[in-house]
């Protein structure tokens, strides 16, 4: 039987959180959208660590920095 791994749960939770963040952005529900994006970014970074995938880690560090700078300048 196929076992579902922790990384599979994390990536799907992160994906759902990111999608909700996009929806909140469309509804102009700031800062809640930003909080969800930060959580989603953190979880996807964790997936990159679990997979030892540097590309996923780098893109999410870049996303975190971009989002943080934008949030602090808003």
Secondary structure, DSSP 8 states (H G I E B T S, - for coil): -----HHHHHHHHHHHHHHHHHHHHHTT-TTHHHHHHHHHHHHHHHHHHHHT-HHHHHHHHHHHHHHHHHHHH-
